[in-house]
Amino acid sequence: MRNLANRKFSIYYFIGLVAMILTFRAAYLQLFSTKYKEQAHKTTLERSLIYPSRGLIYDRNGKTLVYNKPIYVIYATYRKIDPKMDTTLFCSLLNIDKETFLTNLNKDWKSPQFHKSIPFVFLSKVSPEQFAVFQEHLYKFPGFNPAQRNIRGYPHSNAAHVLGYLGEVDKKIIDNSEGAYISGDFIGKTGLEIAYEKELSGGKGINYILKDNLGRQVGSYDNGRLDSMAIPGEDLKISIDLELQAYADSLMMNKRGGLVAIEPSTGEILAMVSAPTYDPNLLSLDENRSAGMQALLLDSINRPLNNRAVTNRYPPGSIFKPILSLIALQKGVTWPQRSIACFGGFRLSATKKMGCHSHAPIQNISQAIQHSCNAYYLQITKDFLDQYSNKRPGQGLDTLVSYLRDFGLGDRLGLDYSYEGKGRIPDSKFYDRVYSKEASGWKSMWVLSLGIGQGEVELTTIQMANLAAILANRGHYITPHFIKQYISGKAIPKEFTEKKKVRIDPKYFAPVIDGLEAVVTGGTARVAYMEGLDICGKTGTSQNPHGKDHSVFFGFAPKNNPKIAIAVFVENAGWGGDWAAPIASLLMEKHLNKTIHPSRKYLQDKMYKGLLNTTPASLVFN
């Protein structure tokens, strides 16, 4: 019992000792320590965001495409503003008038978007030089706080549509961001800037800063123990070859249309042009942004902000014939050595005929591709649609559509970009609706133009280039993409490394590719021939009911072990051999030989001059 009593008193003594220590510690902090007495005189503990540097973008060879330029944003907290502040001095330091001061300061305080105790953007795009002067007087203006931000700069005037641009976040983005964005933040709006926003933007840091009663910074709170560092955005190396891109831009000057070049073995996009293009510096978030944006938006004919390479959908014309050839061969609807008489066209009825141009007799499918015989392909299309029964063309069409989807048609390819068109591949349901008033349904003869890339079939330029890559690879493609490497070493998404195969036996590619080679050596694209390049390709003339026809070409080079696949679409330019084929040929030569042979300088000069046409083509968006 005595031991138990002693143990009880020991516990009492311990509790008493701890209480004394805590009491003396509290007395020391309150009566003797100056640390919290000094902080008591401080009027503000300010939470300051640290914005990270946005990730840089380099081309495939390490050349800088996008860098950061510093700029300052002035935030205001309405309740903290001194109503007696010297507004004249304030306005003169920031080079604004009093009307702007009042407009920027007065908000709709009934709106949930604003609160008098929450900072809002008072003035953005303050230059470093202007801010340096303002900062010396900042303590005179309580309620106003600066934040350094970065805007984009571009050392080159190329690849504007690829790179995209930044803009300020709107309320919808803020509300859906779970606190990641606040008013005044910048975000990618188009192109790779938005496609890789998460990687490029990095993560914000926080500083807790003590200020005195005059609004001057005293120091960090508690020696910065609560602060966090900003995390810089990822630097990207993309697949674009700046030199090739610049050359492609120059070839597409004074034209409207799209161009896409792909490395077939990797799916990496080497160049992408939407013409007309613009200098990306026009949309840098500096004081000239508004004027630049207005000029681009007011160009209603050329619509330079529209990316024709990935959004616009066009009838592909005769470049569709090699793809139909492969599918028809695979299904046994035709055979490589099949001969079909032309007689200047295909007879649709006793009084109606779909014409064809003059050419040598067609003895096989390679020659049909070489001379782009409409009669040959209209007959194959009819045979394909009616393969089950001439009363069930829809079943034949749906079989064709199922194969076309293997080629990435009728849907988005899934490239790493801000937006992408689907194109259009009509199926039997589409024509059931179109011909719903026909009691006996529709017939194959009514839709034969699909087989020559006309009618309701429509592709984007990126889809056309991917078809060329599939032909180059003899039966597979890797999803076209821009990301080549994260500088940090992070792995790129697996969907940009996996092969997607089409259901075509490899043996059927040989006669088709032989035909594509003959197109350039002795067919409709002889203008594209250059000794040693071994170009394989196909021209197309895409009919346009709203004006002059469009010029189309797709192809790859060299024939064996191809290094580049390309599609070019020039609106209102006529025959495929007039403009699209020469442009593609010159770009292939530039990529493979790094220079243009003197004998082809005349062709290059002609492409530089362009069309200077003013008749707008019809624009169709998904």
DAHULIN-V873737 format. One record per helix or strand of 2 or more residues. SS is the DSSP state (alpha for helix, beta for strand). FROM is the first residue (numbers start at 0). TO is the last residue. Records with the same first field share a line. If there is no record, write none. Layout:
BEGIN
SS=FROM-TO  FROM-TO
END
This chain:
BEGIN
alpha=1-31  34-39  77-79  86-93  97-104  127-134  137-139  159-162  170-175  190-194  196-200  220-223  241-250  279-282  288-297  316-329  364-370  373-384  392-405  427-433  443-451  460-471  493-495  506-521  525-527  579-592  597-608
beta=43-49  56-57  63-75  119-125  143-152  165-167  185-187  204-210  216-219  235-237  256-262  267-274  344-346  352-354  457-458  475-477  482-485  498-500  535-541  549-556  563-569
END
